[in-house]
Amino acid sequence: MRHWWSGIALLALGVCVIVLLSLVQPAASPQAGSAADRLFVPIPSDRLVDEGLVDLLDPLPLVFGLDRVRWEPGILNVDLSAKTGVERPEDLLGDAYELCRASFERVTNVRQLLVRFYAYDGGRTAMLASADLRAADWAELGGGLQGDGTHDATELLKNRMVWTATGREWLANFAF
């Protein structure tokens, strides 16, 4: 009979210990998050690799839609397309500017950025313009503003943009 009382007493003691331990809050540092929070945080990198293309391009506020992105060591190829029909030439230059900033300022191993802009017209795809941009040219600008408040980069992008015949027709629809 004594065996039963000692077993019940041990069980009651164990329940009391568990309840008391559940009431005590562990001291956690305010910087420590859950494992799930740390799992999906992008790892900052100063070099572009195949696995980092999404982390580089996803947060960009691009008006033109991304069609294709290809990374070869030192060369980033990006194809963008006007799918909604409301894109303007300013949007085209703005997207090229954002891609340059991401490619040449956020990572260090992109030497050349090739950007092609397409439009869909009646079920067929037509290239509007392309640009071959170099990191050395971007570094010369320094990201500064001109005296009139415009970016030096806008002039670089306009000078580096090569327009196709379809692109010139598209451009003629706007006061550019």
C-alpha positions in Angstrom: 0.0 0.0 0.0 2.9 2.3 0.6 3.9 1.9 -3.0 0.8 3.6 -4.1 1.2 6.6 -1.9 4.7 7.2 -2.9 3.8 7.0 -6.6 0.9 9.4 -6.2 3.1 11.8 -4.2 5.7 11.6 -6.9 3.1 12.3 -9.6 1.7 15.3 -7.7 5.2 16.7 -7.2 5.9 16.3 -11.0 2.6 18.1 -11.9 3.5 21.0 -9.4 7.0 21.4 -11.0 5.5 21.5 -14.5 2.9 24.1 -13.6 5.5 26.2 -11.8 7.9 26.1 -14.7 5.2 27.0 -17.1 4.5 30.2 -15.1 8.1 31.3 -15.2 8.8 33.4 -18.3 12.2 32.8 -19.9 14.4 35.8 -20.3 14.7 36.4 -24.0 16.7 39.1 -25.7 14.6 41.6 -27.6 16.7 40.9 -30.8 16.1 37.2 -30.8 13.2 36.3 -33.1 11.7 32.9 -33.8 13.5 30.5 -36.1 10.8 31.1 -38.7 11.5 34.9 -38.7 15.2 34.3 -39.3 14.5 31.7 -42.0 13.0 34.0 -44.6 15.2 37.1 -44.2 17.2 37.7 -47.3 20.9 37.4 -46.8 22.6 40.6 -47.8 25.3 40.0 -50.4 27.6 42.3 -52.2 28.1 39.8 -55.1 25.4 38.6 -57.5 25.0 34.9 -58.0 22.3 32.8 -59.6 20.5 32.3 -56.4 20.5 36.0 -55.6 18.7 37.3 -58.8 15.3 37.3 -57.2 16.6 39.1 -54.1 18.1 41.8 -56.3 15.2 42.3 -58.8 12.1 41.6 -56.8 12.0 44.7 -54.6 12.5 47.0 -57.6 9.6 49.3 -58.5 9.5 48.4 -62.2 6.6 49.5 -64.4 7.5 47.2 -67.3 7.0 43.5 -66.6 10.0 41.2 -66.2 10.1 38.7 -69.0 13.5 37.1 -68.7 16.6 37.5 -66.6 19.8 35.8 -67.4 23.1 36.0 -65.4 26.4 35.2 -66.9 29.5 36.0 -64.8 29.8 39.8 -65.0 26.9 40.3 -67.4 23.2 40.7 -66.4 20.7 40.4 -69.2 17.1 41.7 -68.4 14.2 41.6 -70.8 11.2 43.8 -69.9 7.9 44.1 -71.6 5.1 46.6 -71.8 2.1 44.5 -71.2 -0.6 46.9 -69.9 -0.3 49.5 -72.7 -0.1 52.4 -70.3 3.7 52.5 -70.1 5.4 55.8 -71.1 9.0 56.6 -72.2 9.6 58.0 -68.7 8.7 54.6 -67.3 11.2 53.0 -69.7 14.0 55.3 -68.5 12.9 54.9 -64.9 13.1 51.1 -65.1 16.5 51.3 -66.7 17.7 53.6 -64.0 16.4 51.3 -61.2 18.1 48.3 -62.8 21.4 50.3 -63.1 21.2 51.3 -59.4 20.5 47.7 -58.3 23.2 46.2 -60.6 26.0 48.7 -60.1 25.4 50.0 -56.6 23.9 47.1 -54.6 26.3 44.4 -55.9 29.9 44.6 -56.9 30.4 41.9 -59.6 28.1 43.2 -62.4 30.3 44.8 -65.1 27.7 45.1 -67.8 23.9 45.4 -67.9 22.0 44.5 -71.1 18.4 45.7 -71.0 15.8 45.1 -73.7 12.4 46.5 -73.8 9.5 44.8 -75.7 5.9 45.5 -76.5 3.1 43.1 -77.4 1.2 44.3 -80.4 -1.6 42.2 -81.8 -0.2 38.9 -80.5 3.3 39.5 -81.7 6.3 40.7 -79.7 8.3 43.7 -81.0 11.5 45.1 -79.5 11.2 48.8 -78.6 14.7 49.6 -77.4 17.8 48.1 -75.9 20.6 49.5 -73.8 24.2 48.3 -73.1 25.2 49.9 -69.8 28.6 49.5 -68.2 29.6 49.7 -64.5 32.5 52.0 -65.4 30.2 54.6 -67.0 27.9 54.4 -64.0 30.8 54.9 -61.5 31.9 58.0 -63.3 28.5 59.6 -62.7 28.6 59.0 -58.9 24.8 59.2 -58.7 24.9 62.9 -58.3 22.4 65.5 -59.4 23.0 68.1 -62.1 22.4 71.8 -61.3 18.9 71.7 -62.7 17.9 68.8 -60.4 17.9 66.1 -63.0 20.1 63.0 -62.7 23.2 62.7 -64.8 22.1 59.1 -65.2 19.1 60.2 -67.3 21.4 61.6 -70.0 23.6 58.5 -69.9 20.5 56.3 -70.3 19.2 58.4 -73.2 22.6 58.2 -74.9 22.9 54.5 -74.4 19.4 53.6 -75.5 19.2 52.2 -79.0 15.7 52.5 -80.5 14.3 50.1 -83.1 11.9 51.3 -85.9 9.0 50.0 -83.8 10.4 51.8 -80.8 10.7 55.1 -82.7 7.0 54.7 -83.8 6.0 54.0 -80.1 8.1 57.0 -79.0 6.5 59.3 -81.5 3.2 58.9 -79.7 4.7 60.7 -76.7 6.2 64.1 -76.2 9.7 62.9 -75.2 
